[in-house]
């Protein structure tokens, strides 16, 4: 992910911001979860450099999704950002992964980047009909709005949320700086998501500390964590996230999706393994699953 990347991170303050005051009210209103769950994984699975380290030696590309799902329990699924899949393709995805795996498919850009968010086309119902075939393996759909989308356009988003299938969990990412200012318009965005039980995507990235807003709007949250090649700050940031997630789960959060990004995706599994270790230590009662290197590769994780 190139968004928010910097040539140097030496002067970046990666400390998480203070807890938004609205979170306590939201968490207190949620019904108690029987078993809070934390899903962690990289973005994308079609990675030949992972063969022999995270995928079995000699693994064929057509089996990469199966090998990915054996290592991780979720994926930020970019494939759907570029096209609406047909039913057979979605059925194949569903059958290739284990029962505890959850897809987080991106809304197609033909919808998310349209001026009316696809409301005047047939693409949204087509996408919803197809992606619902993931059934129990559906995690949380992810709509990434374009950088030029501003609070004055919230009426369009409101109509979209009214129209979008209530059977599909949804999260929304905005990037325009005005959404993270302390204004009535910005607050209206978060209140709109809360009304529709939609998660506000949180992105922890070097060059845009404002998008790491920490605002919860639903019983689930989706976090995109952008590392810097396993720089020492990646380790300290993961530890801080472990404590923040622990607090949220203790106070009522049901579910979190934590996606790890690294340059060119090469070190995504290593960062995910680091997260799994830190999160398991901080939250021994939380259900999660992390990766293990294939036989013969232990001892070279970091």
PASEBA-1860 file (N, C-alpha, C; in nm, 3 decimals):
! residues 302
1> XXXXXXXX> 0.085/-0.119/0.000/0.000/0.000/0.000/0.088/0.124/0.000 ~ 0.076/0.210/-0.101/0.159/0.329/-0.113/0.104/0.448/-0.035 ~ -0.026/0.446/-0.002/-0.088/0.556/0.070/-0.015/0.580/0.203 ~ 0.026/0.705/0.224/0.089/0.743/0.351/0.233/0.700/0.368 ~ 0.295/0.649/0.262/0.435/0.608/0.270/0.526/0.731/0.274 ~ 0.637/0.721/0.346/0.737/0.827/0.355/0.874/0.772/0.319 ~ 0.962/0.855/0.259/1.097/0.808/0.230/1.179/0.783/0.356 ~ 1.146/0.854/0.463/1.214/0.835/0.591/1.111/0.844/0.703
9> XXXXXXXX> 1.125/0.756/0.803/1.030/0.757/0.915/1.098/0.800/1.045 ~ 1.219/0.851/1.036/1.298/0.882/1.156/1.229/0.981/1.249 ~ 1.150/1.072/1.195/1.088/1.175/1.278/0.939/1.152/1.302 ~ 0.891/1.034/1.267/0.748/1.005/1.283/0.717/0.963/1.426 ~ 0.615/1.024/1.483/0.565/0.983/1.614/0.457/0.878/1.593 ~ 0.492/0.752/1.617/0.400/0.643/1.592/0.308/0.612/1.710 ~ 0.319/0.685/1.818/0.234/0.656/1.933/0.087/0.670/1.895 ~ 0.006/0.577/1.941/-0.136/0.584/1.911/-0.198/0.706/1.981
17> XXXXXXXX> -0.298/0.766/1.919/-0.361/0.884/1.979/-0.444/0.845/2.101 ~ -0.489/0.943/2.178/-0.574/0.914/2.293/-0.705/0.846/2.249 ~ -0.762/0.771/2.339/-0.889/0.703/2.311/-1.000/0.805/2.287 ~ -1.071/0.796/2.174/-1.185/0.886/2.153/-1.289/0.867/2.263 ~ -1.343/0.975/2.315/-1.439/0.966/2.425/-1.565/0.891/2.385 ~ -1.600/0.895/2.255/-1.722/0.829/2.210/-1.713/0.677/2.217 ~ -1.591/0.622/2.220/-1.576/0.477/2.221/-1.638/0.412/2.344 ~ -1.624/0.476/2.459/-1.677/0.417/2.582/-1.828/0.400/2.574
25> XXXXXXXX> -1.895/0.498/2.519/-2.041/0.492/2.506/-2.080/0.381/2.409 ~ -2.010/0.374/2.296/-2.040/0.272/2.195/-2.018/0.131/2.252 ~ -1.905/0.109/2.315/-1.873/-0.024/2.367/-1.970/-0.065/2.477 ~ -2.010/0.029/2.560/-2.103/-0.002/2.669/-2.240/-0.041/2.617 ~ -2.273/0.002/2.496/-2.405/-0.026/2.440/-2.413/-0.163/2.372 ~ -2.300/-0.229/2.353/-2.297/-0.354/2.278/-2.337/-0.473/2.366 ~ -2.410/-0.569/2.309/-2.436/-0.692/2.384/-2.306/-0.767/2.405 ~ -2.297/-0.841/2.514/-2.174/-0.912/2.547/-2.148/-1.023/2.446
33> XXXXXXXX> -2.025/-1.031/2.396/-1.987/-1.136/2.301/-1.951/-1.263/2.376 ~ -1.997/-1.377/2.327/-1.964/-1.504/2.392/-1.817/-1.538/2.375 ~ -1.760/-1.508/2.257/-1.619/-1.535/2.231/-1.564/-1.430/2.136 ~ -1.503/-1.323/2.187/-1.443/-1.224/2.098/-1.339/-1.288/2.008 ~ -1.330/-1.240/1.886/-1.241/-1.301/1.787/-1.154/-1.196/1.720 ~ -1.029/-1.232/1.700/-0.933/-1.144/1.633/-0.880/-1.217/1.510 ~ -0.900/-1.158/1.394/-0.851/-1.213/1.269/-0.731/-1.131/1.224 ~ -0.622/-1.199/1.185/-0.503/-1.128/1.140/-0.448/-1.194/1.013
41> XXXXXXXX> -0.400/-1.110/0.921/-0.343/-1.163/0.798/-0.291/-1.052/0.710 ~ -0.208/-1.085/0.611/-0.159/-0.986/0.515/-0.265/-0.955/0.409 ~ -0.225/-0.877/0.313/-0.311/-0.848/0.199/-0.260/-0.925/0.077 ~ -0.348/-0.996/0.009/-0.307/-1.071/-0.109/-0.246/-1.205/-0.073 ~ -0.257/-1.298/-0.167/-0.203/-1.432/-0.143/-0.118/-1.483/-0.258 ~ -0.120/-1.415/-0.372/-0.053/-1.466/-0.491/0.095/-1.424/-0.490 ~ 0.170/-1.482/-0.395/0.307/-1.439/-0.369/0.405/-1.555/-0.386 ~ 0.471/-1.559/-0.502/0.569/-1.665/-0.527/0.685/-1.665/-0.429
49> XXXXXXXX> 0.732/-1.546/-0.381/0.844/-1.548/-0.284/0.811/-1.619/-0.153 ~ 0.682/-1.644/-0.126/0.646/-1.714/-0.002/0.659/-1.866/-0.015 ~ 0.677/-1.914/-0.138/0.691/-2.059/-0.159/0.821/-2.107/-0.095 ~ 0.812/-2.216/-0.020/0.928/-2.271/0.048/0.954/-2.211/0.184 ~ 0.880/-2.102/0.217/0.896/-2.038/0.348/0.764/-2.037/0.424 ~ 0.659/-1.989/0.356/0.525/-1.987/0.416/0.429/-2.080/0.342 ~ 0.459/-2.104/0.215/0.388/-2.205/0.137/0.481/-2.326/0.120 ~ 0.426/-2.444/0.102/0.513/-2.563/0.087/0.607/-2.550/-0.033
57> XXXXXXXX> 0.724/-2.611/-0.025/0.815/-2.611/-0.141/0.746/-2.670/-0.263 ~ 0.762/-2.603/-0.376/0.701/-2.650/-0.499/0.553/-2.619/-0.513 ~ 0.498/-2.539/-0.421/0.355/-2.506/-0.428/0.322/-2.442/-0.562 ~ 0.210/-2.484/-0.621/0.166/-2.429/-0.749/0.077/-2.307/-0.726 ~ 0.085/-2.212/-0.818/0.012/-2.088/-0.804/-0.139/-2.111/-0.789 ~ -0.192/-2.211/-0.857/-0.336/-2.236/-0.850/-0.382/-2.280/-0.711 ~ -0.285/-2.318/-0.625/-0.317/-2.362/-0.490/-0.277/-2.259/-0.384 ~ -0.234/-2.140/-0.427/-0.184/-2.042/-0.331/-0.290/-2.001/-0.228
65> XXXXXXXX> -0.414/-1.984/-0.270/-0.517/-1.943/-0.175/-0.534/-2.048/-0.065 ~ -0.532/-2.175/-0.104/-0.544/-2.283/-0.006/-0.430/-2.278/0.095 ~ -0.307/-2.256/0.045/-0.192/-2.251/0.134/-0.196/-2.126/0.222 ~ -0.242/-2.016/0.164/-0.257/-1.893/0.243/-0.353/-1.917/0.360 ~ -0.468/-1.976/0.331/-0.571/-1.996/0.432/-0.529/-2.096/0.539 ~ -0.432/-2.182/0.508/-0.378/-2.272/0.610/-0.291/-2.197/0.710 ~ -0.239/-2.081/0.667/-0.149/-2.004/0.753/-0.220/-1.890/0.827 ~ -0.317/-1.827/0.761/-0.383/-1.710/0.816/-0.533/-1.734/0.821
73> XXXXXXXX> -0.604/-1.657/0.906/-0.748/-1.678/0.913/-0.831/-1.566/0.851 ~ -0.764/-1.474/0.782/-0.836/-1.371/0.709/-0.747/-1.312/0.601 ~ -0.809/-1.237/0.510/-0.734/-1.170/0.404/-0.804/-1.041/0.364 ~ -0.726/-0.936/0.347/-0.776/-0.815/0.282/-0.776/-0.847/0.133 ~ -0.893/-0.871/0.079/-0.907/-0.934/-0.051/-0.925/-0.830/-0.161 ~ -0.812/-0.795/-0.227/-0.815/-0.689/-0.327/-0.870/-0.732/-0.462 ~ -0.878/-0.862/-0.485/-0.923/-0.913/-0.615/-1.056/-0.852/-0.657 ~ -1.147/-0.839/-0.562/-1.281/-0.789/-0.594/-1.283/-0.639/-0.618
81> XXXXXXXX> -1.174/-0.571/-0.588/-1.169/-0.426/-0.613/-1.169/-0.396/-0.762 ~ -1.126/-0.493/-0.842/-1.107/-0.470/-0.985/-1.214/-0.534/-1.073 ~ -1.289/-0.626/-1.017/-1.398/-0.685/-1.095/-1.495/-0.758/-1.003 ~ -1.618/-0.771/-1.049/-1.718/-0.847/-0.975/-1.701/-0.994/-1.012 ~ -1.679/-1.081/-0.916/-1.657/-1.223/-0.949/-1.787/-1.293/-0.988 ~ -1.775/-1.397/-1.068/-1.893/-1.476/-1.099/-1.919/-1.576/-0.987 ~ -2.035/-1.639/-0.989/-2.075/-1.728/-0.880/-1.977/-1.844/-0.863 ~ -1.933/-1.902/-0.975/-1.843/-2.018/-0.968/-1.712/-1.982/-0.900
89> XXXXXXXX> -1.663/-1.862/-0.927/-1.538/-1.818/-0.865/-1.555/-1.802/-0.715 ~ -1.664/-1.739/-0.673/-1.687/-1.721/-0.529/-1.705/-1.856/-0.460 ~ -1.776/-1.946/-0.525/-1.793/-2.081/-0.468/-1.658/-2.151/-0.450 ~ -1.570/-2.133/-0.549/-1.437/-2.195/-0.539/-1.358/-2.135/-0.423 ~ -1.361/-2.002/-0.409/-1.294/-1.939/-0.296/-1.345/-1.995/-0.164 ~ -1.477/-2.004/-0.152/-1.538/-2.050/-0.027/-1.493/-2.192/0.007 ~ -1.487/-2.278/-0.093/-1.455/-2.418/-0.068/-1.305/-2.441/-0.045 ~ -1.220/-2.346/-0.083/-1.076/-2.366/-0.070/-1.021/-2.332/0.067
97> XXXXXXXX> -1.102/-2.271/0.153/-1.050/-2.224/0.282/-1.118/-2.298/0.396 ~ -1.052/-2.307/0.513/-1.111/-2.379/0.627/-1.225/-2.302/0.692 ~ -1.293/-2.368/0.785/-1.417/-2.312/0.843/-1.392/-2.185/0.923 ~ -1.272/-2.167/0.977/-1.247/-2.050/1.061/-1.195/-1.931/0.981 ~ -1.187/-1.943/0.849/-1.130/-1.837/0.765/-1.239/-1.737/0.726 ~ -1.200/-1.608/0.719/-1.293/-1.502/0.681/-1.232/-1.413/0.572 ~ -1.305/-1.398/0.462/-1.266/-1.305/0.356/-1.314/-1.163/0.392 ~ -1.231/-1.065/0.361/-1.271/-0.924/0.370/-1.255/-0.862/0.232
105> XXXXXXXX> -1.353/-0.882/0.144/-1.340/-0.837/0.006/-1.363/-0.687/-0.009 ~ -1.282/-0.626/-0.093/-1.300/-0.484/-0.125/-1.419/-0.466/-0.219 ~ -1.496/-0.362/-0.194/-1.602/-0.323/-0.287/-1.537/-0.283/-0.419 ~ -1.591/-0.327/-0.532/-1.532/-0.289/-0.661/-1.518/-0.137/-0.677 ~ -1.407/-0.095/-0.735/-1.384/0.048/-0.753/-1.486/0.110/-0.849 ~ -1.548/0.030/-0.934/-1.654/0.082/-1.021/-1.774/0.129/-0.939 ~ -1.782/0.084/-0.814/-1.886/0.131/-0.721/-1.828/0.238/-0.629 ~ -1.719/0.205/-0.559/-1.665/0.295/-0.457/-1.613/0.426/-0.513
113> XXXXXXXX> -1.572/0.427/-0.640/-1.516/0.549/-0.699/-1.613/0.617/-0.797 ~ -1.734/0.567/-0.806/-1.835/0.633/-0.889/-1.890/0.754/-0.814 ~ -1.930/0.855/-0.889/-1.980/0.978/-0.826/-2.099/0.951/-0.734 ~ -2.186/0.856/-0.775/-2.303/0.825/-0.693/-2.287/0.693/-0.618 ~ -2.164/0.644/-0.606/-2.133/0.519/-0.538/-2.213/0.402/-0.594 ~ -2.232/0.406/-0.725/-2.294/0.294/-0.795/-2.444/0.284/-0.780 ~ -2.507/0.386/-0.724/-2.651/0.377/-0.698/-2.734/0.376/-0.825 ~ -2.682/0.429/-0.934/-2.759/0.434/-1.058/-2.728/0.317/-1.151
121> XXXXXXXX> -2.642/0.225/-1.106/-2.607/0.111/-1.191/-2.657/-0.018/-1.127 ~ -2.637/-0.126/-1.198/-2.678/-0.257/-1.146/-2.564/-0.329/-1.076 ~ -2.449/-0.262/-1.063/-2.331/-0.331/-1.013/-2.341/-0.368/-0.865 ~ -2.401/-0.282/-0.783/-2.408/-0.315/-0.642/-2.489/-0.441/-0.615 ~ -2.612/-0.454/-0.668/-2.684/-0.579/-0.644/-2.613/-0.700/-0.703 ~ -2.544/-0.683/-0.816/-2.470/-0.794/-0.874/-2.356/-0.837/-0.782 ~ -2.284/-0.738/-0.728/-2.175/-0.768/-0.637/-2.226/-0.835/-0.510 ~ -2.332/-0.780/-0.451/-2.385/-0.836/-0.327/-2.434/-0.979/-0.347
129> XXXXXXXX> -2.501/-1.003/-0.459/-2.552/-1.137/-0.487/-2.437/-1.237/-0.498 ~ -2.329/-1.194/-0.563/-2.215/-1.284/-0.580/-2.141/-1.307/-0.450 ~ -2.110/-1.199/-0.378/-2.021/-1.211/-0.262/-2.090/-1.277/-0.144 ~ -2.223/-1.273/-0.140/-2.296/-1.341/-0.033/-2.277/-1.493/-0.038 ~ -2.230/-1.542/-0.151/-2.206/-1.685/-0.163/-2.085/-1.731/-0.080 ~ -2.012/-1.637/-0.022/-1.908/-1.675/0.073/-1.969/-1.733/0.201 ~ -2.095/-1.701/0.224/-2.172/-1.755/0.337/-2.099/-1.729/0.469 ~ -2.077/-1.832/0.550/-2.017/-1.813/0.682/-1.873/-1.767/0.675
137> XXXXXXXX> -1.810/-1.776/0.558/-1.671/-1.735/0.544/-1.658/-1.588/0.500 ~ -1.770/-1.517/0.500/-1.769/-1.372/0.480/-1.726/-1.305/0.610 ~ -1.625/-1.220/0.602/-1.582/-1.145/0.719/-1.648/-1.009/0.721 ~ -1.583/-0.912/0.659/-1.636/-0.776/0.656/-1.595/-0.713/0.523 ~ -1.692/-0.678/0.441/-1.661/-0.606/0.317/-1.596/-0.472/0.350 ~ -1.518/-0.424/0.256/-1.434/-0.307/0.282/-1.450/-0.211/0.165 ~ -1.508/-0.093/0.192/-1.523/0.007/0.087/-1.424/0.120/0.109 ~ -1.334/0.138/0.012/-1.231/0.241/0.019/-1.275/0.357/-0.070
145> XXXXXXXX> -1.320/0.465/-0.006/-1.365/0.581/-0.082/-1.245/0.658/-0.137 ~ -1.261/0.726/-0.250/-1.148/0.797/-0.311/-1.102/0.914/-0.225 ~ -0.977/0.959/-0.240/-0.925/1.067/-0.158/-1.001/1.198/-0.170 ~ -1.070/1.218/-0.282/-1.142/1.344/-0.302/-1.282/1.342/-0.241 ~ -1.326/1.228/-0.187/-1.457/1.222/-0.124/-1.453/1.302/0.006 ~ -1.544/1.400/0.020/-1.540/1.493/0.133/-1.670/1.486/0.214 ~ -1.670/1.541/0.336/-1.790/1.535/0.419/-1.916/1.592/0.354 ~ -1.901/1.687/0.264/-2.020/1.745/0.199/-2.094/1.642/0.112
153> XXXXXXXX> -2.028/1.530/0.084/-2.089/1.424/0.004/-2.150/1.312/0.089 ~ -2.163/1.336/0.217/-2.215/1.232/0.305/-2.356/1.189/0.270 ~ -2.433/1.277/0.207/-2.569/1.238/0.168/-2.565/1.122/0.069 ~ -2.462/1.118/-0.017/-2.448/1.007/-0.111/-2.414/0.879/-0.036 ~ -2.322/0.888/0.060/-2.286/0.772/0.139/-2.407/0.723/0.219 ~ -2.486/0.816/0.271/-2.605/0.777/0.346/-2.701/0.696/0.260 ~ -2.721/0.739/0.136/-2.809/0.664/0.046/-2.749/0.527/0.013 ~ -2.617/0.523/-0.003/-2.551/0.396/-0.030/-2.573/0.298/0.085
161> XXXXXXXX> -2.555/0.345/0.208/-2.569/0.257/0.324/-2.714/0.210/0.342 ~ -2.810/0.292/0.303/-2.950/0.248/0.307/-2.974/0.135/0.208 ~ -2.905/0.140/0.094/-2.929/0.049/-0.016/-2.846/-0.079/-0.004 ~ -2.728/-0.070/0.057/-2.638/-0.184/0.063/-2.699/-0.297/0.145 ~ -2.674/-0.420/0.103/-2.734/-0.537/0.169/-2.701/-0.541/0.318 ~ -2.803/-0.552/0.401/-2.784/-0.561/0.545/-2.732/-0.698/0.586 ~ -2.727/-0.792/0.493/-2.675/-0.926/0.523/-2.523/-0.931/0.517 ~ -2.461/-0.824/0.466/-2.315/-0.823/0.447/-2.252/-0.721/0.541
169> XXXXXXXX> -2.169/-0.765/0.637/-2.097/-0.670/0.722/-2.011/-0.577/0.636 ~ -2.001/-0.451/0.677/-1.934/-0.352/0.594/-1.846/-0.262/0.680 ~ -1.733/-0.221/0.622/-1.648/-0.117/0.679/-1.619/-0.015/0.570 ~ -1.593/0.109/0.612/-1.572/0.218/0.517/-1.444/0.293/0.554 ~ -1.361/0.317/0.453/-1.240/0.397/0.472/-1.252/0.528/0.397 ~ -1.224/0.638/0.467/-1.214/0.770/0.405/-1.071/0.821/0.424 ~ -1.029/0.909/0.333/-0.891/0.957/0.338/-0.878/1.108/0.339 ~ -0.984/1.179/0.303/-0.972/1.325/0.299/-0.948/1.378/0.442
177> XXXXXXXX> -0.849/1.467/0.460/-0.815/1.514/0.596/-0.932/1.574/0.673 ~ -1.030/1.629/0.604/-1.140/1.695/0.674/-1.225/1.598/0.757 ~ -1.215/1.468/0.728/-1.291/1.371/0.808/-1.231/1.350/0.946 ~ -1.109/1.398/0.967/-1.040/1.372/1.093/-1.017/1.499/1.173 ~ -1.085/1.606/1.133/-1.084/1.730/1.209/-1.200/1.729/1.308 ~ -1.189/1.808/1.410/-1.295/1.813/1.512/-1.403/1.910/1.468 ~ -1.485/1.863/1.374/-1.593/1.945/1.320/-1.723/1.865/1.326 ~ -1.834/1.938/1.314/-1.965/1.872/1.314/-1.979/1.780/1.192
185> XXXXXXXX> -1.923/1.823/1.078/-1.932/1.741/0.957/-1.857/1.609/0.975 ~ -1.738/1.617/1.033/-1.661/1.496/1.054/-1.733/1.403/1.151 ~ -1.789/1.460/1.257/-1.863/1.377/1.353/-1.984/1.312/1.287 ~ -2.043/1.381/1.192/-2.160/1.325/1.122/-2.123/1.197/1.047 ~ -2.001/1.190/0.996/-1.956/1.070/0.927/-1.956/0.950/1.022 ~ -1.893/0.966/1.137/-1.885/0.855/1.231/-2.024/0.819/1.286 ~ -2.107/0.916/1.308/-2.243/0.889/1.356/-2.324/0.815/1.249 ~ -2.300/0.848/1.124/-2.369/0.779/1.015/-2.331/0.632/1.013
193> XXXXXXXX> -2.202/0.604/1.026/-2.158/0.464/1.029/-2.216/0.392/1.151 ~ -2.217/0.460/1.264/-2.272/0.398/1.384/-2.420/0.365/1.366 ~ -2.494/0.454/1.305/-2.637/0.432/1.281/-2.660/0.305/1.199 ~ -2.574/0.283/1.099/-2.592/0.169/1.009/-2.509/0.047/1.052 ~ -2.447/0.053/1.169/-2.365/-0.057/1.221/-2.255/-0.096/1.120 ~ -2.187/0.007/1.074/-2.076/-0.007/0.980/-1.948/0.036/1.050 ~ -1.840/-0.037/1.029/-1.712/-0.006/1.093/-1.638/0.105/1.017 ~ -1.571/0.191/1.091/-1.483/0.293/1.032/-1.343/0.235/1.025
201> XXXXXXXX> -1.289/0.219/0.905/-1.156/0.162/0.888/-1.052/0.252/0.955 ~ -0.961/0.190/1.029/-0.851/0.260/1.095/-0.722/0.221/1.024 ~ -0.645/0.319/0.980/-0.519/0.290/0.911/-0.403/0.351/0.987 ~ -0.309/0.266/1.024/-0.190/0.309/1.097/-0.073/0.312/0.999 ~ -0.041/0.432/0.950/0.061/0.447/0.847/0.144/0.572/0.877 ~ 0.271/0.570/0.836/0.366/0.673/0.877/0.325/0.814/0.834 ~ 0.287/0.831/0.709/0.271/0.965/0.653/0.136/1.030/0.675 ~ 0.041/0.958/0.735/-0.092/1.015/0.761/-0.138/0.969/0.900
209> XXXXXXXX> -0.085/1.031/1.003/-0.121/0.989/1.137/-0.266/1.021/1.171 ~ -0.328/1.111/1.095/-0.468/1.145/1.123/-0.562/1.029/1.094 ~ -0.529/0.944/0.996/-0.620/0.834/0.961/-0.615/0.721/1.064 ~ -0.525/0.729/1.159/-0.522/0.635/1.271/-0.609/0.695/1.383 ~ -0.737/0.708/1.353/-0.829/0.786/1.437/-0.881/0.711/1.559 ~ -0.876/0.578/1.556/-0.918/0.491/1.666/-1.066/0.498/1.701 ~ -1.146/0.552/1.613/-1.289/0.565/1.643/-1.361/0.434/1.612 ~ -1.432/0.381/1.709/-1.514/0.262/1.691/-1.658/0.304/1.663
217> XXXXXXXX> -1.721/0.237/1.568/-1.860/0.270/1.532/-1.948/0.146/1.527 ~ -1.892/0.031/1.563/-1.967/-0.094/1.550/-1.906/-0.198/1.643 ~ -1.966/-0.314/1.649/-1.914/-0.422/1.732/-1.787/-0.483/1.674 ~ -1.756/-0.450/1.550/-1.633/-0.497/1.488/-1.555/-0.378/1.436 ~ -1.424/-0.397/1.421/-1.340/-0.293/1.365/-1.244/-0.356/1.265 ~ -1.194/-0.276/1.171/-1.099/-0.321/1.070/-0.981/-0.226/1.073 ~ -0.862/-0.281/1.097/-0.740/-0.203/1.113/-0.640/-0.241/1.006 ~ -0.586/-0.143/0.939/-0.482/-0.165/0.838/-0.351/-0.109/0.896
225> XXXXXXXX> -0.257/-0.199/0.919/-0.131/-0.163/0.983/-0.020/-0.169/0.878 ~ 0.041/-0.055/0.849/0.144/-0.047/0.746/0.281/-0.043/0.812 ~ 0.354/-0.154/0.798/0.487/-0.162/0.855/0.592/-0.101/0.765 ~ 0.713/-0.099/0.816/0.825/-0.037/0.743/0.944/-0.132/0.736 ~ 0.918/-0.252/0.680/1.026/-0.348/0.660/1.080/-0.408/0.788 ~ 0.992/-0.425/0.888/1.030/-0.476/1.020/1.132/-0.385/1.088 ~ 1.117/-0.257/1.066/1.191/-0.154/1.140/1.159/-0.171/1.289 ~ 1.250/-0.136/1.379/1.221/-0.149/1.523/1.089/-0.086/1.565
233> XXXXXXXX> 1.048/0.020/1.496/0.920/0.082/1.531/0.801/-0.009/1.502 ~ 0.815/-0.100/1.405/0.707/-0.195/1.379/0.679/-0.279/1.504 ~ 0.785/-0.318/1.573/0.770/-0.403/1.693/0.700/-0.326/1.805 ~ 0.744/-0.204/1.831/0.685/-0.127/1.939/0.540/-0.089/1.906 ~ 0.512/-0.064/1.780/0.374/-0.031/1.740/0.282/-0.151/1.761 ~ 0.329/-0.269/1.725/0.248/-0.390/1.744/0.219/-0.411/1.892 ~ 0.318/-0.389/1.978/0.296/-0.404/2.122/0.190/-0.307/2.172 ~ 0.193/-0.185/2.120/0.094/-0.086/2.163/-0.046/-0.125/2.114
241> XXXXXXXX> -0.053/-0.179/1.993/-0.181/-0.224/1.940/-0.235/-0.341/2.022 ~ -0.147/-0.427/2.070/-0.191/-0.539/2.152/-0.263/-0.489/2.277 ~ -0.209/-0.386/2.339/-0.271/-0.331/2.459/-0.403/-0.260/2.428 ~ -0.405/-0.189/2.314/-0.528/-0.117/2.278/-0.640/-0.216/2.245 ~ -0.608/-0.319/2.169/-0.709/-0.420/2.136/-0.757/-0.492/2.261 ~ -0.666/-0.522/2.351/-0.704/-0.586/2.477/-0.808/-0.502/2.550 ~ -0.784/-0.373/2.557/-0.878/-0.283/2.624/-1.014/-0.284/2.555 ~ -1.012/-0.278/2.423/-1.138/-0.277/2.349/-1.217/-0.405/2.370
249> XXXXXXXX> -1.149/-0.518/2.363/-1.217/-0.646/2.383/-1.271/-0.657/2.526 ~ -1.193/-0.614/2.623/-1.238/-0.619/2.762/-1.361/-0.532/2.785 ~ -1.374/-0.428/2.704/-1.485/-0.335/2.723/-1.603/-0.360/2.630 ~ -1.598/-0.467/2.549/-1.717/-0.504/2.474/-1.703/-0.525/2.325 ~ -1.586/-0.496/2.265/-1.570/-0.519/2.122/-1.585/-0.669/2.092 ~ -1.654/-0.702/1.983/-1.678/-0.841/1.948/-1.571/-0.900/1.857 ~ -1.525/-0.820/1.761/-1.447/-0.877/1.652/-1.355/-0.770/1.594 ~ -1.233/-0.810/1.559/-1.139/-0.717/1.495/-1.067/-0.789/1.382
257> XXXXXXXX> -1.049/-0.717/1.272/-0.969/-0.763/1.158/-0.845/-0.674/1.154 ~ -0.728/-0.737/1.159/-0.602/-0.663/1.165/-0.516/-0.706/1.046 ~ -0.501/-0.615/0.949/-0.431/-0.648/0.825/-0.292/-0.586/0.822 ~ -0.193/-0.669/0.793/-0.054/-0.624/0.793/-0.007/-0.595/0.651 ~ 0.052/-0.479/0.634/0.110/-0.438/0.506/0.259/-0.415/0.525 ~ 0.337/-0.462/0.431/0.481/-0.436/0.428/0.520/-0.402/0.283 ~ 0.634/-0.334/0.262/0.673/-0.300/0.125/0.674/-0.422/0.034 ~ 0.605/-0.409/-0.078/0.593/-0.515/-0.180/0.532/-0.644/-0.123
265> XXXXXXXX> 0.476/-0.636/-0.003/0.406/-0.749/0.058/0.499/-0.863/0.098 ~ 0.628/-0.846/0.081/0.721/-0.958/0.102/0.726/-1.003/0.247 ~ 0.726/-0.908/0.340/0.740/-0.941/0.481/0.606/-0.943/0.554 ~ 0.496/-0.946/0.478/0.364/-0.952/0.540/0.348/-1.068/0.636 ~ 0.390/-1.189/0.600/0.377/-1.302/0.693/0.459/-1.284/0.820 ~ 0.581/-1.231/0.806/0.664/-1.209/0.924/0.598/-1.110/1.020 ~ 0.542/-1.003/0.964/0.474/-0.905/1.049/0.350/-0.966/1.113 ~ 0.279/-1.049/1.038/0.160/-1.115/1.094/0.200/-1.210/1.206
273> XXXXXXXX> 0.309/-1.283/1.189/0.357/-1.372/1.294/0.394/-1.293/1.420 ~ 0.456/-1.177/1.400/0.489/-1.090/1.512/0.362/-1.047/1.585 ~ 0.260/-1.009/1.508/0.132/-0.969/1.568/0.069/-1.084/1.645 ~ 0.069/-1.203/1.584/0.007/-1.319/1.649/0.073/-1.347/1.783 ~ 0.204/-1.337/1.788/0.276/-1.362/1.913/0.242/-1.257/2.018 ~ 0.245/-1.129/1.978/0.218/-1.022/2.073/0.072/-1.023/2.119 ~ -0.019/-1.047/2.027/-0.161/-1.045/2.062/-0.197/-1.165/2.152 ~ -0.140/-1.281/2.123/-0.168/-1.399/2.204/-0.117/-1.380/2.347
281> XXXXXXXX> -0.003/-1.316/2.360/0.053/-1.291/2.492/-0.032/-1.193/2.570 ~ -0.077/-1.086/2.503/-0.155/-0.983/2.571/-0.299/-1.026/2.596 ~ -0.353/-1.113/2.509/-0.494/-1.151/2.516/-0.507/-1.303/2.508 ~ -0.465/-1.377/2.608/-0.467/-1.523/2.599/-0.607/-1.582/2.581 ~ -0.711/-1.506/2.617/-0.846/-1.559/2.604/-0.913/-1.529/2.471 ~ -0.845/-1.455/2.382/-0.902/-1.417/2.254/-0.871/-1.524/2.149 ~ -0.970/-1.557/2.068/-0.950/-1.655/1.961/-0.878/-1.590/1.843 ~ -0.761/-1.644/1.806/-0.688/-1.596/1.689/-0.600/-1.708/1.637
289> XXXXXXXX> -0.548/-1.689/1.516/-0.461/-1.789/1.454/-0.353/-1.719/1.374 ~ -0.226/-1.755/1.398/-0.115/-1.694/1.326/-0.039/-1.796/1.244 ~ 0.055/-1.751/1.161/0.126/-1.841/1.068/0.245/-1.911/1.131 ~ 0.286/-2.020/1.068/0.407/-2.092/1.105/0.486/-2.120/0.977 ~ 0.616/-2.099/0.984/0.698/-2.128/0.867/0.696/-2.277/0.836 ~ 0.714/-2.310/0.709/0.708/-2.449/0.669/0.830/-2.524/0.723 ~ 0.822/-2.657/0.722/0.927/-2.740/0.780/1.064/-2.706/0.722 ~ 1.162/-2.696/0.810/1.297/-2.668/0.767/1.332/-2.520/0.764
297> XXXXXX> 1.230/-2.432/0.790/1.257/-2.289/0.785/1.255/-2.224/0.923 ~ 1.227/-2.298/1.030/1.224/-2.239/1.162/1.359/-2.178/1.197 ~ 1.353/-2.077/1.281/1.475/-2.012/1.326/1.516/-1.895/1.240 ~ 1.440/-1.868/1.132/1.476/-1.755/1.045/1.363/-1.653/1.036 ~ 1.274/-1.656/1.135/1.155/-1.570/1.126/1.189/-1.423/1.124 ~ 1.274/-1.379/1.215/1.308/-1.237/1.218/1.457/-1.220/1.198
END
